[in-house]
Amino acid sequence: MKFDSPLTEGILIRRYKRFLADIRLPDGTEITAHCANPGAMLGLKQPGQKVWLSKSDNPKRKLAYSWELTEADNTIVGINTARPNALVEEAIHNGTISELQGYDTLKREVRYGKNSRIDILLSGSARANCYVEVKNVHMLRTKRLYEFPDSVTARGTKHLAELADMAAEGHRAVMLYLIQRDDGDRLRFAGEIDPAYAAALASAHRAGVEALAYVCRLTPDSIEAYRQVPVDVPEA
């Protein structure tokens, strides 16, 4: 996925109120950007870090700039949690995610479960539907080890239960973790941060829910999923 227009470089001053970030641009101007990330962003919101912003021409937007990337530990990290669904769709279409090939149709944001929407629904005439929930990963506290989640996610726990229900009904159910950084080798789950999520994943996995993780290659020009890493599913 290429960005629609070149990103603007800046220096992070502070991230606050979860969805706001003050950024200093190269000419010294200070602006407030939208931060599309509800998580804790551990290690990714330090004042002085280099960041990259996209800019919208929509006059109805309150904030023209959106925070897209940050540089942490000499690695470019994608922090915009609105990007992963489109990135996964692209990776399915181009064959990168081999486990999700062979379906006739792909639909986004389809209603299912208990008043929820599945991120991606794959279907084909000769096979069961495949429900794919996508989660963004960007935490790395130990060298080469990705972790999820970086904060308590009751919504994520709910999604695991609903995927387990789909598996029980005979459908295929997949939790796909899209990792927006390229400096690790495997994914573990931070049960010390959210024990309920880790327990729910163990239960969902026993019920037939698959867990996949794909890493992205990132530059200030583009993001693309390109390689798979092992997933350490927690035991009950």
C-alpha positions in Angstrom: 0.0 0.0 0.0 1.5 3.3 -1.1 0.5 6.4 0.7 -1.7 8.7 -1.3 0.8 11.6 -1.1 4.3 12.0 0.4 4.3 11.9 4.2 5.5 14.9 6.2 8.3 14.4 8.6 8.3 15.8 12.1 9.4 15.5 15.7 7.0 14.3 18.4 6.4 16.8 21.2 3.8 14.8 23.1 0.9 12.4 22.7 -2.1 13.1 24.9 -5.9 12.4 25.4 -5.2 9.1 23.5 -6.1 10.5 20.1 -4.0 13.7 19.9 -0.3 14.4 19.3 1.6 17.6 19.1 4.3 17.6 16.4 7.0 20.0 15.4 7.5 20.3 11.6 10.9 20.9 10.0 10.2 24.6 9.6 9.5 24.9 13.4 5.7 25.0 13.1 3.9 23.1 15.8 0.7 21.3 14.8 -1.7 18.9 16.4 -2.3 15.6 14.6 -4.9 12.9 15.0 -3.5 9.7 16.5 -5.6 6.8 15.3 -4.5 4.5 18.1 -6.3 3.8 21.3 -3.5 1.6 22.8 -0.8 2.4 25.3 1.8 2.7 22.5 4.6 1.6 24.8 8.0 2.9 23.6 6.4 4.6 20.6 5.4 8.0 22.0 8.6 9.4 23.5 9.1 13.1 23.0 11.8 13.7 20.4 11.1 10.7 18.3 10.9 11.1 14.5 7.4 10.7 13.1 5.7 10.9 9.7 2.3 12.4 9.0 -0.3 12.2 6.2 -2.3 15.3 5.4 -5.9 15.3 4.3 -7.4 17.9 1.9 -10.9 17.4 3.4 -12.0 20.8 4.7 -14.5 19.1 7.1 -11.8 17.5 9.1 -10.9 19.2 12.4 -7.3 18.0 12.2 -5.7 17.9 8.7 -2.7 15.8 9.8 -2.8 12.1 10.9 0.1 10.4 12.6 1.2 7.4 10.5 4.7 6.2 11.4 7.2 6.7 14.2 10.9 5.7 14.5 11.8 3.6 17.6 15.0 1.7 18.2 16.1 2.5 14.6 13.0 0.9 13.2 10.0 2.5 11.4 6.8 1.5 13.2 3.3 2.0 11.9 1.0 3.3 14.6 -2.2 4.0 12.6 -4.6 1.3 13.6 -7.0 2.3 10.8 -4.5 0.8 8.2 -4.3 -3.0 9.0 -7.6 -4.1 7.4 -6.8 -2.6 4.0 -3.2 -4.0 4.3 -4.5 -7.5 5.0 -7.0 -7.2 2.1 -4.2 -6.2 -0.2 -2.0 -9.1 1.1 -4.9 -11.6 0.5 -5.4 -10.3 -3.1 -1.7 -10.5 -4.0 -1.2 -13.9 -2.6 1.1 -13.0 0.3 -1.2 -14.6 2.9 -1.1 -18.1 1.5 -3.4 -19.5 4.2 -6.3 -17.3 3.0 -6.3 -18.1 -0.7 -8.9 -19.9 -2.8 -12.0 -18.0 -1.9 -14.3 -16.4 -4.5 -15.3 -13.2 -2.7 -13.9 -10.9 0.0 -16.1 -8.5 1.9 -15.2 -6.0 4.6 -17.2 -5.0 7.7 -19.9 -7.6 7.5 -22.3 -7.9 10.5 -22.0 -11.1 12.5 -22.2 -12.4 16.1 -23.6 -10.2 18.8 -23.9 -6.8 17.2 -20.4 -6.9 15.7 -18.8 -6.6 12.3 -16.1 -9.0 11.1 -13.2 -7.2 9.5 -13.0 -9.6 6.5 -15.4 -12.3 5.3 -14.1 -14.7 2.7 -16.6 -17.0 1.0 -16.6 -19.6 -1.8 -19.2 -21.9 -3.3 -17.3 -25.0 -2.4 -16.1 -24.3 1.2 -17.2 -22.9 4.5 -17.1 -19.1 5.1 -13.9 -17.8 6.6 -14.3 -15.0 9.3 -11.1 -13.0 9.7 -10.6 -10.6 12.5 -7.5 -8.3 12.2 -5.5 -6.8 15.0 -2.7 -4.3 14.8 0.6 -5.2 16.6 3.5 -2.7 17.2 4.9 -3.6 20.7 8.4 -5.0 21.1 9.8 -4.9 24.6 12.3 -7.8 24.3 14.7 -8.1 21.4 13.1 -9.8 18.4 9.9 -10.6 20.3 6.6 -9.0 19.2 3.8 -8.8 21.9 0.1 -8.1 21.9 -1.8 -6.4 23.4 -0.2 -3.3 24.8 -3.2 -2.4 26.9 -6.4 -4.1 28.2 -8.7 -4.8 25.2 -12.2 -5.9 26.3 -13.3 -5.4 22.7 -10.6 -7.8 21.5 -11.7 -10.4 24.1 -15.2 -10.1 22.8 -14.1 -10.7 19.2 -12.3 -13.9 20.3 -15.5 -15.3 21.8 -17.5 -14.4 18.7 -14.9 -16.1 16.4 -15.1 -19.2 18.6 -18.9 -19.2 18.1 -18.3 -19.1 14.3 -16.0 -22.0 14.5 -18.6 -23.9 16.6 -21.1 -23.3 13.8 -18.8 -25.0 11.3 -17.2 -21.9 9.7 -13.5 -21.2 9.5 -12.4 -18.5 12.0 -9.0 -16.7 11.9 -7.4 -14.1 14.1 -4.8 -12.4 12.1 -2.2 -10.2 13.8 -0.7 -7.6 11.5 2.7 -6.4 12.8 3.6 -2.9 11.7 7.3 -3.2 12.3 10.0 -5.4 11.0 12.5 -6.2 13.8 11.2 -9.4 15.3 10.9 -13.2 14.8 7.8 -14.3 16.7 4.6 -13.1 18.5 3.7 -13.8 22.1 0.8 -12.6 24.2 1.2 -10.2 27.1 -0.9 -12.0 29.7 0.6 -9.8 32.4 -1.0 -6.8 30.7 -4.3 -8.4 29.8 -4.8 -11.8 31.3 -8.4 -12.0 30.2 -7.3 -11.6 26.5 -4.7 -14.3 26.8 -7.2 -16.7 28.5 -9.8 -15.9 25.8 -7.3 -16.7 23.0 -6.4 -20.0 24.6 -10.0 -20.9 24.8 -10.8 -19.7 21.2 -7.8 -21.7 19.9 -9.1 -24.8 21.5 -12.5 -24.1 19.9 -10.8 -24.1 16.4 -9.9 -20.4 15.9 -6.6 -20.1 14.0 -4.0 -17.5 14.9 -1.8 -16.1 12.2 0.8 -13.3 12.3 2.3 -11.4 9.4 5.0 -8.7 9.5 5.0 -5.5 7.4 7.9 -3.9 5.5 7.6 -0.1 6.1 9.1 3.0 4.5 7.9 6.6 4.5 6.4 5.8 1.1 4.6 2.5 1.7 3.6 -0.3 3.9 3.2 -4.0 2.9 2.7 -7.3 4.6 5.4 -9.7 3.4 6.4 -12.4 5.8 4.8 -14.7 8.4 6.1 -15.3 11.9 5.2 -18.0 14.5 2.5 -17.3 17.1 3.0 -18.5 20.7 -0.6 -19.2 21.6 -1.0 -19.2 25.4 -2.0 -22.5 27.1 -5.1 -22.6 29.3 
